[in-house]
Amino acid sequence: MKIHLQNLVESFEGVLRHIGIVLSANVIVAILGLFSLVLLTQSVGAVGLGLLALVEAYPRTIDQVFRFEPSQALIRYGTRAMERDDGENLRKLIKWATVMDVVGAAAAALIALLTLKLANTWLKLSPDAFYMAQLFTVTVFTYISATPVAIFRLLSKFGIYANVIVLSAVVKFASMAVLWWIEASLMT
């Protein structure tokens, strides 16, 4: 009984450590995100920020509607494969999830791109803004993060995940700072 209780306490401490790592990273990302937003607003103004939000919202909405997220299946069945020490099945699951991520991203990007002109009858974007929307829509193809995040969770690599999201936020903030410093245009 004493050994079981000790294992339970150690497991709980491990969970708390992982929560602390992810929570710390999320706080840093949120603060850097706020500073990035301030710099962006200073650079392009409130109207420009609204236009960017609109240009970004359409393809992200299409992505959320048409994307299949394989992460939950990977975590559930990957955990079972790891418990059975079945590396072959785990590799197959990771391959399947990666293919689903890539196919989902490509499908969402293609659907958003093909329907953007129709959506623009309602959005009424200027030609420059429509071009920005087309460019942003292509970036939907790069939204391939469900599988890597699921692998980090599955393997309890929360520190690596935290480092990746913080690094991404730092790069975004640095990019915004450079664009603000050079007084870049809305298109930039």
Accessible surface in RSA format (square Angstrom, percent):
REM  Atomic radii and reference values for relative SASA: ProtOr
REM  Chains: A
REM  Algorithm: Lee & Richards
REM  Probe-radius: 1.40
REM  Slices: 20
REM RES _ NUM      All-atoms   Total-Side   Main-Chain    Non-polar    All polar
REM                ABS   REL    ABS   REL    ABS   REL    ABS   REL    ABS   REL
RES MET A   1   193.15 100.0 146.36  96.9  46.80 111.4 128.78 109.5  64.37  85.3
RES LYS A   2   176.24  86.0 167.78 102.9   8.46  20.2 114.49 103.1  61.75  65.8
RES ILE A   3   129.79  73.9 129.36  96.4   0.43   1.0 129.51  93.3   0.28   0.8
RES HIS A   4   123.80  67.7 120.28  83.6   3.52   9.0  80.00  82.4  43.80  51.0
RES LEU A   5    99.89  55.6  99.67  71.3   0.21   0.5  99.88  70.1   0.01   0.0
RES GLN A   6   102.20  57.2  96.44  70.5   5.76  13.7  29.45  62.7  72.75  55.2
RES ASN A   7    79.41  54.8  77.77  75.2   1.64   4.0  22.41  53.9  57.01  55.1
RES LEU A   8   104.54  58.2 101.01  72.3   3.53   8.9 104.13  73.1   0.40   1.1
RES VAL A   9    72.04  47.4  70.43  63.8   1.61   3.9  72.04  62.6   0.00   0.0
RES GLU A  10    94.34  54.2  85.01  64.3   9.33  22.2  36.33  70.3  58.01  47.4
RES SER A  11    67.49  57.0  56.09  74.9  11.40  26.3  34.86  74.2  32.63  45.7
RES PHE A  12   121.18  60.6 117.69  72.9   3.50   9.1 120.83  73.3   0.35   1.0
RES GLU A  13   101.95  58.5  95.94  72.6   6.01  14.3  36.96  71.5  64.99  53.1
RES GLY A  14    18.46  22.8   0.00   N/A  18.46  22.8  17.94  49.2   0.52   1.2
RES VAL A  15    79.44  52.3  77.36  70.0   2.07   5.0  78.82  68.5   0.62   1.7
RES LEU A  16    89.33  49.7  81.99  58.7   7.34  18.4  82.24  57.8   7.09  19.1
RES ARG A  17   146.74  61.6 135.36  69.0  11.39  27.1  69.95  95.6  76.79  46.5
RES HIS A  18    35.49  19.4  35.16  24.4   0.33   0.8  24.73  25.5  10.76  12.5
RES ILE A  19    94.66  53.9  90.69  67.6   3.97   9.6  94.18  67.8   0.48   1.3
RES GLY A  20    30.61  37.7   0.00   N/A  30.61  37.7  30.22  82.9   0.39   0.9
RES ILE A  21    53.80  30.6  46.98  35.0   6.83  16.5  51.56  37.1   2.24   6.1
RES VAL A  22    34.79  22.9  34.79  31.5   0.00   0.0  34.79  30.2   0.00   0.0
RES LEU A  23   107.19  59.7 105.60  75.5   1.60   4.0 106.75  75.0   0.44   1.2
RES SER A  24    63.68  53.8  57.23  76.4   6.45  14.9  32.58  69.4  31.11  43.6
RES ALA A  25     3.41   3.1   1.50   2.3   1.90   4.3   2.88   4.1   0.52   1.4
RES ASN A  26    68.31  47.1  64.00  61.8   4.30  10.4  19.97  48.1  48.33  46.7
RES VAL A  27    75.87  49.9  72.81  65.9   3.06   7.4  75.83  65.9   0.04   0.1
RES ILE A  28    77.55  44.1  76.13  56.7   1.42   3.4  77.46  55.8   0.09   0.2
RES VAL A  29    45.32  29.8  44.77  40.5   0.55   1.3  44.77  38.9   0.55   1.5
RES ALA A  30    65.56  60.3  48.96  75.5  16.60  37.8  59.63  84.0   5.93  15.7
RES ILE A  31    87.03  49.5  85.46  63.7   1.57   3.8  87.03  62.7   0.00   0.0
RES LEU A  32    28.75  16.0  28.72  20.5   0.03   0.1  28.75  20.2   0.00   0.0
RES GLY A  33    26.71  32.9   0.00   N/A  26.71  32.9  21.69  59.5   5.01  11.2
RES LEU A  34   106.23  59.2 100.77  72.1   5.46  13.7 104.42  73.3   1.82   4.9
RES PHE A  35   101.69  50.9 101.00  62.6   0.69   1.8 101.29  61.4   0.39   1.1
RES SER A  36     1.90   1.6   1.46   1.9   0.44   1.0   1.27   2.7   0.63   0.9
RES LEU A  37    84.12  46.8  80.89  57.9   3.23   8.1  83.64  58.7   0.48   1.3
RES VAL A  38    72.22  47.5  69.65  63.1   2.57   6.2  72.21  62.7   0.01   0.0
RES LEU A  39    25.62  14.3  25.58  18.3   0.04   0.1  25.62  18.0   0.00   0.0
RES LEU A  40    34.34  19.1  33.68  24.1   0.66   1.7  34.34  24.1   0.00   0.0
RES THR A  41    41.83  29.8  39.23  39.8   2.60   6.2  35.96  48.3   5.87   8.9
RES GLN A  42   124.02  69.3  94.46  69.0  29.55  70.4  16.19  34.5 107.83  81.8
RES SER A  43    36.57  30.9   5.69   7.6  30.87  71.1  10.83  23.1  25.74  36.1
RES VAL A  44    31.10  20.5   6.28   5.7  24.83  59.8  14.54  12.6  16.56  44.9
RES GLY A  45    31.59  39.0   0.00   N/A  31.59  39.0  30.11  82.6   1.48   3.3
RES ALA A  46    79.11  72.7  63.29  97.7  15.82  36.0  64.19  90.4  14.92  39.5
RES VAL A  47   135.64  89.3 126.26 114.3   9.38  22.6 132.71 115.3   2.93   7.9
RES GLY A  48     6.09   7.5   0.00   N/A   6.09   7.5   4.56  12.5   1.53   3.4
RES LEU A  49    44.29  24.7  44.29  31.7   0.00   0.0  44.29  31.1   0.00   0.0
RES GLY A  50    40.07  49.4   0.00   N/A  40.07  49.4  33.61  92.2   6.46  14.5
RES LEU A  51    45.71  25.5  40.32  28.8   5.38  13.5  43.80  30.8   1.91   5.1
RES LEU A  52    44.45  24.8  42.92  30.7   1.53   3.8  43.10  30.3   1.35   3.6
RES ALA A  53    59.24  54.5  47.68  73.6  11.56  26.3  55.72  78.5   3.52   9.3
RES LEU A  54    67.30  37.5  64.10  45.9   3.20   8.0  66.74  46.9   0.56   1.5
RES VAL A  55     6.08   4.0   4.76   4.3   1.32   3.2   5.93   5.2   0.15   0.4
RES GLU A  56    61.08  35.1  61.08  46.2   0.00   0.0   7.84  15.2  53.24  43.5
RES ALA A  57    48.57  44.7  41.05  63.3   7.52  17.1  48.17  67.8   0.40   1.1
RES TYR A  58    40.28  18.8  35.03  19.9   5.24  13.6  35.10  26.4   5.18   6.4
RES PRO A  59     0.05   0.0   0.05   0.0   0.00   0.0   0.05   0.0   0.00   0.0
RES ARG A  60   100.55  42.2  99.97  51.0   0.58   1.4  33.33  45.6  67.22  40.7
RES THR A  61    72.21  51.4  71.63  72.6   0.58   1.4  49.61  66.6  22.60  34.2
RES ILE A  62    23.07  13.1  23.07  17.2   0.00   0.0  23.07  16.6   0.00   0.0
RES ASP A  63    15.09  10.6  15.09  15.0   0.00   0.0   0.00   0.0  15.09  15.1
RES GLN A  64   146.56  82.0 119.76  87.5  26.80  63.8  39.18  83.4 107.38  81.4
RES VAL A  65   101.67  66.9  71.05  64.3  30.62  73.8  77.35  67.2  24.32  66.0
RES PHE A  66   100.14  50.1  77.72  48.1  22.42  58.3  82.49  50.0  17.65  50.5
RES ARG A  67    27.42  11.5   8.94   4.6  18.48  44.0   4.66   6.4  22.77  13.8
RES PHE A  68    95.34  47.7  90.10  55.8   5.23  13.6  94.45  57.3   0.89   2.5
RES GLU A  69    95.91  55.1  80.22  60.7  15.69  37.4  47.85  92.5  48.07  39.2
RES PRO A  70     0.03   0.0   0.00   0.0   0.03   0.1   0.03   0.0   0.00   0.0
RES SER A  71    16.25  13.7  16.25  21.7   0.00   0.0   5.39  11.5  10.86  15.2
RES GLN A  72   115.15  64.4 111.80  81.7   3.35   8.0  59.18 126.0  55.97  42.4
RES ALA A  73    29.28  26.9  22.74  35.1   6.55  14.9  26.98  38.0   2.30   6.1
RES LEU A  74     0.00   0.0   0.00   0.0   0.00   0.0   0.00   0.0   0.00   0.0
RES ILE A  75    33.01  18.8  33.01  24.6   0.00   0.0  33.01  23.8   0.00   0.0
RES ARG A  76   135.77  57.0 126.03  64.2   9.74  23.2  45.99  62.9  89.78  54.4
RES TYR A  77    92.54  43.2  91.61  52.1   0.93   2.4  58.36  43.9  34.19  42.1
RES GLY A  78     0.00   0.0   0.00   N/A   0.00   0.0   0.00   0.0   0.00   0.0
RES THR A  79    55.47  39.5  54.97  55.7   0.51   1.2  46.47  62.4   9.00  13.6
RES ARG A  80    99.89  41.9  99.07  50.5   0.82   1.9  32.15  43.9  67.74  41.1
RES ALA A  81     0.00   0.0   0.00   0.0   0.00   0.0   0.00   0.0   0.00   0.0
RES MET A  82    80.18  41.5  58.32  38.6  21.86  52.0  63.05  53.6  17.13  22.7
RES GLU A  83   137.97  79.2  98.10  74.2  39.86  94.9  48.23  93.3  89.74  73.3
RES ARG A  84   138.37  58.1 109.63  55.9  28.73  68.4  73.92 101.0  64.45  39.1
RES ASP A  85   133.72  93.7 112.01 111.5  21.71  51.3  30.98  72.9 102.74 102.5
RES ASP A  86    46.93  32.9  40.39  40.2   6.54  15.5  13.76  32.4  33.18  33.1
RES GLY A  87    32.70  40.3   0.00   N/A  32.70  40.3  24.83  68.2   7.87  17.6
RES GLU A  88    93.52  53.7  91.03  68.9   2.48   5.9  45.82  88.6  47.70  38.9
RES ASN A  89    50.05  34.5  48.93  47.3   1.13   2.7   8.65  20.8  41.41  40.0
RES LEU A  90    27.40  15.3  27.40  19.6   0.00   0.0  27.40  19.2   0.00   0.0
RES ARG A  91   148.03  62.2 143.02  72.9   5.01  11.9  71.01  97.0  77.02  46.7
RES LYS A  92   125.34  61.1 119.36  73.2   5.98  14.2  69.20  62.3  56.14  59.8
RES LEU A  93    28.39  15.8  27.39  19.6   1.01   2.5  28.32  19.9   0.08   0.2
RES ILE A  94    46.88  26.7  46.88  34.9   0.00   0.0  46.88  33.8   0.00   0.0
RES LYS A  95   146.63  71.5 140.85  86.4   5.77  13.7  89.69  80.7  56.93  60.6
RES TRP A  96    98.65  39.6  92.63  44.8   6.02  14.1  79.53  42.4  19.12  31.0
RES ALA A  97     0.00   0.0   0.00   0.0   0.00   0.0   0.00   0.0   0.00   0.0
RES THR A  98    56.33  40.1  56.33  57.1   0.00   0.0  48.71  65.4   7.63  11.5
RES VAL A  99    75.08  49.4  73.12  66.2   1.96   4.7  75.08  65.2   0.00   0.0
RES MET A 100    53.04  27.5  52.83  35.0   0.22   0.5  33.81  28.7  19.24  25.5
RES ASP A 101     0.00   0.0   0.00   0.0   0.00   0.0   0.00   0.0   0.00   0.0
RES VAL A 102    56.59  37.2  56.59  51.2   0.00   0.0  56.59  49.2   0.00   0.0
RES VAL A 103    84.48  55.6  82.45  74.6   2.03   4.9  83.92  72.9   0.56   1.5
RES GLY A 104     6.75   8.3   0.00   N/A   6.75   8.3   6.53  17.9   0.22   0.5
RES ALA A 105     0.00   0.0   0.00   0.0   0.00   0.0   0.00   0.0   0.00   0.0
RES ALA A 106    39.32  36.2  34.73  53.6   4.59  10.5  36.18  50.9   3.14   8.3
RES ALA A 107    38.43  35.3  32.13  49.6   6.30  14.3  37.93  53.4   0.49   1.3
RES ALA A 108     0.06   0.1   0.00   0.0   0.06   0.1   0.00   0.0   0.06   0.1
RES ALA A 109    11.48  10.6  10.91  16.8   0.57   1.3  11.19  15.8   0.29   0.8
RES LEU A 110   102.79  57.2  99.71  71.3   3.08   7.7 102.16  71.7   0.63   1.7
RES ILE A 111    52.34  29.8  51.03  38.0   1.31   3.2  52.34  37.7   0.00   0.0
RES ALA A 112     0.00   0.0   0.00   0.0   0.00   0.0   0.00   0.0   0.00   0.0
RES LEU A 113    71.37  39.7  59.18  42.3  12.18  30.6  59.18  41.6  12.18  32.8
RES LEU A 114   129.56  72.2 102.83  73.6  26.73  67.2 105.17  73.9  24.39  65.6
RES THR A 115    45.43  32.3  44.21  44.8   1.21   2.9  45.13  60.6   0.29   0.4
RES LEU A 116     1.60   0.9   1.60   1.1   0.00   0.0   1.60   1.1   0.00   0.0
RES LYS A 117   159.65  77.9 157.54  96.7   2.11   5.0 100.47  90.4  59.18  63.0
RES LEU A 118   131.44  73.2 123.43  88.3   8.01  20.1 127.06  89.2   4.38  11.8
RES ALA A 119    14.99  13.8   6.39   9.9   8.60  19.6  14.76  20.8   0.23   0.6
RES ASN A 120    30.30  20.9  27.22  26.3   3.08   7.4   1.64   4.0  28.66  27.7
RES THR A 121    93.19  66.3  76.69  77.8  16.50  39.3  72.85  97.8  20.34  30.8
RES TRP A 122   206.51  82.9 188.83  91.4  17.68  41.5 162.76  86.8  43.74  71.0
RES LEU A 123    27.61  15.4  10.25   7.3  17.37  43.7  13.21   9.3  14.41  38.8
RES LYS A 124   162.44  79.2 131.69  80.8  30.74  73.2 104.35  93.9  58.09  61.9
RES LEU A 125    17.84   9.9   3.10   2.2  14.74  37.1   5.16   3.6  12.68  34.1
RES SER A 126    60.94  51.5  48.53  64.8  12.40  28.6  47.05 100.2  13.89  19.5
RES PRO A 127   117.59  85.7 104.63  95.4  12.96  47.1 111.76  92.3   5.83  36.2
RES ASP A 128   100.41  70.3  99.54  99.1   0.87   2.1  19.76  46.5  80.65  80.4
RES ALA A 129     1.74   1.6   1.24   1.9   0.50   1.1   1.24   1.7   0.50   1.3
RES PHE A 130    38.11  19.1  38.11  23.6   0.00   0.0  38.11  23.1   0.00   0.0
RES TYR A 131   111.81  52.2 111.71  63.6   0.10   0.3  75.39  56.7  36.42  44.9
RES MET A 132    16.58   8.6  13.65   9.0   2.94   7.0  11.10   9.4   5.48   7.3
RES ALA A 133     1.14   1.1   1.14   1.8   0.00   0.0   1.14   1.6   0.00   0.0
RES GLN A 134    65.63  36.7  65.30  47.7   0.33   0.8  11.85  25.2  53.78  40.8
RES LEU A 135    89.59  49.9  86.02  61.5   3.57   9.0  86.52  60.8   3.07   8.3
RES PHE A 136    47.26  23.6  44.19  27.4   3.07   8.0  46.95  28.5   0.32   0.9
RES THR A 137     0.08   0.1   0.08   0.1   0.00   0.0   0.08   0.1   0.00   0.0
RES VAL A 138    84.72  55.7  81.11  73.4   3.61   8.7  83.68  72.7   1.04   2.8
RES THR A 139    55.21  39.3  53.82  54.6   1.38   3.3  54.66  73.4   0.55   0.8
RES VAL A 140     0.01   0.0   0.01   0.0   0.00   0.0   0.01   0.0   0.00   0.0
RES PHE A 141    87.34  43.7  87.34  54.1   0.00   0.0  87.34  52.9   0.00   0.0
RES THR A 142    97.86  69.6  74.17  75.2  23.70  56.5  66.60  89.5  31.26  47.3
RES TYR A 143    44.92  21.0  38.61  22.0   6.30  16.4  43.31  32.5   1.61   2.0
RES ILE A 144    52.45  29.8  38.03  28.3  14.42  34.8  38.18  27.5  14.27  38.7
RES SER A 145    66.71  56.4  65.71  87.7   1.00   2.3  34.69  73.9  32.02  44.9
RES ALA A 146    11.25  10.3   2.38   3.7   8.87  20.2  10.34  14.6   0.91   2.4
RES THR A 147     3.19   2.3   3.19   3.2   0.00   0.0   3.19   4.3   0.00   0.0
RES PRO A 148    56.98  41.5  53.82  49.1   3.16  11.5  56.79  46.9   0.20   1.2
RES VAL A 149    44.52  29.3  44.52  40.3   0.00   0.0  44.52  38.7   0.00   0.0
RES ALA A 150     0.43   0.4   0.00   0.0   0.43   1.0   0.43   0.6   0.00   0.0
RES ILE A 151    39.54  22.5  39.54  29.5   0.00   0.0  39.54  28.5   0.00   0.0
RES PHE A 152    41.78  20.9  41.74  25.9   0.03   0.1  41.78  25.3   0.00   0.0
RES ARG A 153   110.03  46.2  98.44  50.2  11.59  27.6  21.32  29.1  88.70  53.8
RES LEU A 154    18.37  10.2   2.43   1.7  15.93  40.1   5.48   3.8  12.89  34.7
RES LEU A 155    74.47  41.5  59.09  42.3  15.38  38.7  62.49  43.9  11.98  32.2
RES SER A 156    60.02  50.7  48.25  64.4  11.77  27.1  18.89  40.2  41.13  57.6
RES LYS A 157    95.86  46.8  92.73  56.9   3.13   7.4  39.22  35.3  56.64  60.3
RES PHE A 158    39.91  20.0  39.28  24.3   0.63   1.6  39.28  23.8   0.63   1.8
RES GLY A 159    28.55  35.2   0.00   N/A  28.55  35.2  23.75  65.2   4.80  10.8
RES ILE A 160    85.73  48.8  83.81  62.4   1.93   4.7  84.24  60.7   1.50   4.1
RES TYR A 161    50.31  23.5  50.31  28.6   0.00   0.0  16.37  12.3  33.93  41.8
RES ALA A 162     7.53   6.9   7.43  11.5   0.10   0.2   7.53  10.6   0.00   0.0
RES ASN A 163   103.67  71.5  98.42  95.1   5.25  12.6  25.46  61.3  78.20  75.6
RES VAL A 164    77.50  51.0  74.67  67.6   2.83   6.8  76.31  66.3   1.19   3.2
RES ILE A 165    35.51  20.2  33.03  24.6   2.48   6.0  33.84  24.4   1.67   4.5
RES VAL A 166    33.06  21.8  33.06  29.9   0.00   0.0  33.06  28.7   0.00   0.0
RES LEU A 167   114.57  63.8 112.36  80.4   2.21   5.6 114.28  80.3   0.29   0.8
RES SER A 168    69.18  58.5  59.67  79.6   9.51  21.9  28.48  60.7  40.70  57.0
RES ALA A 169    10.43   9.6   5.13   7.9   5.30  12.1   9.52  13.4   0.91   2.4
RES VAL A 170    66.23  43.6  66.05  59.8   0.18   0.4  66.16  57.5   0.08   0.2
RES VAL A 171    86.16  56.7  84.26  76.3   1.90   4.6  85.97  74.7   0.19   0.5
RES LYS A 172   111.42  54.4 105.61  64.8   5.81  13.8  60.73  54.7  50.69  54.0
RES PHE A 173    61.65  30.8  61.65  38.2   0.00   0.0  61.65  37.4   0.00   0.0
RES ALA A 174    48.46  44.6  44.48  68.6   3.97   9.0  48.25  68.0   0.21   0.5
RES SER A 175    51.05  43.1  43.70  58.3   7.35  16.9  29.15  62.1  21.90  30.7
RES MET A 176    34.56  17.9  33.77  22.4   0.79   1.9  32.04  27.2   2.52   3.3
RES ALA A 177    31.47  28.9  29.94  46.2   1.53   3.5  30.36  42.7   1.12   3.0
RES VAL A 178    87.73  57.7  85.95  77.8   1.78   4.3  87.73  76.2   0.00   0.0
RES LEU A 179    46.46  25.9  46.46  33.2   0.00   0.0  46.46  32.6   0.00   0.0
RES TRP A 180   109.09  43.8 104.49  50.6   4.60  10.8  90.44  48.2  18.65  30.3
RES TRP A 181   195.59  78.5 176.81  85.6  18.79  44.1 148.52  79.2  47.07  76.4
RES ILE A 182   106.03  60.3  78.60  58.6  27.43  66.1  85.99  61.9  20.04  54.4
RES GLU A 183   153.10  87.9 126.21  95.5  26.90  64.0  44.32  85.7 108.78  88.8
RES ALA A 184    17.46  16.1   3.04   4.7  14.42  32.8  10.66  15.0   6.80  18.0
RES SER A 185    70.03  59.2  51.88  69.2  18.15  41.8  54.05 115.1  15.98  22.4
RES LEU A 186    56.55  31.5  43.42  31.1  13.13  33.0  43.42  30.5  13.13  35.3
RES MET A 187    82.74  42.9  62.58  41.4  20.16  48.0  61.67  52.4  21.07  27.9
RES THR A 188    97.42  69.3  51.05  51.7  46.38 110.5  46.26  62.1  51.16  77.3
END  Absolute sums over single chains surface
CHAIN  1 A    12292.3      10868.8       1423.5       8835.6       3456.7
END  Absolute sums over all chains
TOTAL         12292.3      10868.8       1423.5       8835.6       3456.7
